[in-house]
Amino acid sequence: MRAKDLARAIALGRALSRSVDQLDARLRVWLLDEVTSIDGWTTTIKCLRDNTVFGEETVVCTGSSWPETGDVERDLLAGRAGSGGGRRWRLLLPMGFRDYVGITGGRIPAPGPVPPWDLQGAATAAAAESLVAFTDELDLAWQAYLTSGGFPRAVAEHYRTGGVSESFMRDVASWLCIDVDRESPVGSVPLLLAELQARSTSPLNRSKASEALGCQTRGAFDLRLNRLVRSCGALWAHQVSESGRRIPGAQSKLYLADPLVAWIGASLRAGAPDPDMASLTEEVLAVALAAAIDNLQPGRWMTGDTIGYVRTGSGREIDFGPVAVPGPGGSQWTTPVEVKWVADGWRAEARTIEGRYHAGIVATKTVTRLDTPAWAIPAPLLALLLAQHR
C-alpha cells in the first residue's frame, strides 16, 4: 500500500460504518495495524486528523518497525497529544520473563517490580530471601524462556511440544527480511542473525562482521543494523562514561531483542552454532533493563539511549553501568549490573563492580549472596524484578 491507498481505505471504512454517524461519530474507533509499513503514513494521518472528522475519533496505530519515512513526533504528537499528561506512545515487545512465568502456569511467586535505581534495596533483599526455595524452579523456567522467547505463538508451541516450530521461525525471519533486508533473499537474515548472535556480548567490530557476511560495503551493513534496531529486533548498548553519556567513537554492543530471534540463525542455517545460555542471559537482561528505562521515560529505546556498558581502567567491562532515569525525587542512577551465569566463582566479577562503584549486582545462575558490597542475585529473579511498572 501507498499513502493514497491508506486515505482511500479510511474513506471506505467510514462508508461501511456510516450508521455510527447517526449516533455519535466520536464512538468510532480505528485500528490501523502494521500502518508503519506504508511510506509517508504519518503525513496522511496528519492531513486527515487536521481537516476531517477523523480528528475527533479514536485512532490506534500499530507497526512492527519505526520507519525512517514517517515522523510521528512532528506529524501526530506535537500540539495534538492533549493535555492529560498521558503516554504519547507505547513500545510493545514480546513478553518478558515475568509474563512468561505467569502464562506457563508456574508456581513461582512474582515479587516486585522494583525500579532500576533500587535493585540493591530492601525489596530485592526480601524477594531474594523469599525465593531461595524456588531456585531450581526459576532456573528451569529461565532456560525454557531462553529457548522459546516471548512471542506468544512460540511460548505456546514450546509449552505444548518442548520446541518452537520451524514454520514459525521462518515466519519471523520473513518479517525481518521485509523490514531489514528486503533487497536480499530471505536466507540472508538467518546468516545476519547468526553472526550478530555470535558477537552479541562483545563490542561489535562492524568491519569484521561485515566482511564475515560478505557485505559489499560497510555502509550496506550499517543500514541493515539500523533497520534491525528500528524494527525492534535488536538493541544498541553503547559504551558510556561515568556520567552515563555515550563515548564518541567507541564500539557498541548489539543485543538481539528476543531469544527466539537469537535462535533463528542456528535453526534455519546449517552450520551456525547454537546460542549459549550465558550470552542469552545477558541479552535478556539487557532488554529487560532497557524496557524498564523506556517505560520510565518513553522514547529512549528508539533513540538508543537506555543501557550502556562501562570499561574500567584495567580494561575490564561492566555489562550495564549506571545511567540517569527519572525518579520520584528527580534524576536517579540505575544500579550497575554484571552478568555472570555461573553457579560459583562469581566473586571476581563482583570485585570489578566494587572497585568501580563500591556496590552493584552480579546476575548469576543460581547463587544468592547479600552479605557482600556487590550482591549475587539469580538472573531470572533479576528479570522478575525488572518487570515494567504498568
Stockholm file with secondary structure:
# STOCKHOLM 1.0

chainA/1-390         MRAKDLARAIALGRALSRSVDQLDARLRVWLLDEVTSIDGWTTTIKCLRDNTVFGEETVVCTGSSWPETGDVERDLLAGRAGSGGGRRWRLLLPMGFRDYVGITGGRIPAPGPVPPWDLQGAATAAAAESLVAFTDELDLAWQAYLTSGGFPRAVAEHYRTGGVSESFMRDVASWLCIDVDRESPVGSVPLLLAELQARSTSPLNRSKASEALGCQTRGAFDLRLNRLVRSCGALWAHQVSESGRRIPGAQSKLYLADPLVAWIGASLRAGAPDPDMASLTEEVLAVALAAAIDNLQPGRWMTGDTIGYVRTGSGREIDFGPVAVPGPGGSQWTTPVEVKWVADGWRAEARTIEGRYHAGIVATKTVTRLDTPAWAIPAPLLALLLAQHR
#=GR chainA/1-390 SS CCHHHHHHHHHHHHHHTGGGGGTCGGGCEEEETTGGGSTTHHHHHHHHHHHSGGGGSEEEECCSSCCTTCCHIIIIITTTSCSSCCCSCCCCCSCCHHHHHHHTTCCCCCCCCCCTTCTTSHHHHHHHHHTGGGHHHHHHHHHHHHHHCSCHHHHHHHHHHSSCCHHHHHHHHHHHHHHHCTTSCTTHHHHHHHHHHHTTTSCCCHHHHHHHHTCSCHHHHHHHHHHHHHTTSEEEEEEBCTTSCBCTTCCCEEEESSHHHHHHHHHHSTTCCCCCHHHHHHHHHHHHHHHHHHHHSTTTTTTTCSCEEEECTTSCEESBCCCEEEETTEEEECCCEEECCCSSCCHHHHHHHHHHHSCEEEEESSCCBCSSSEEEEEHHHHHHHTCCCC
#=GC SS_cons         CCHHHHHHHHHHHHHHTGGGGGTCGGGCEEEETTGGGSTTHHHHHHHHHHHSGGGGSEEEECCSSCCTTCCHIIIIITTTSCSSCCCSCCCCCSCCHHHHHHHTTCCCCCCCCCCTTCTTSHHHHHHHHHTGGGHHHHHHHHHHHHHHCSCHHHHHHHHHHSSCCHHHHHHHHHHHHHHHCTTSCTTHHHHHHHHHHHTTTSCCCHHHHHHHHTCSCHHHHHHHHHHHHHTTSEEEEEEBCTTSCBCTTCCCEEEESSHHHHHHHHHHSTTCCCCCHHHHHHHHHHHHHHHHHHHHSTTTTTTTCSCEEEECTTSCEESBCCCEEEETTEEEECCCEEECCCSSCCHHHHHHHHHHHSCEEEEESSCCBCSSSEEEEEHHHHHHHTCCCC
//
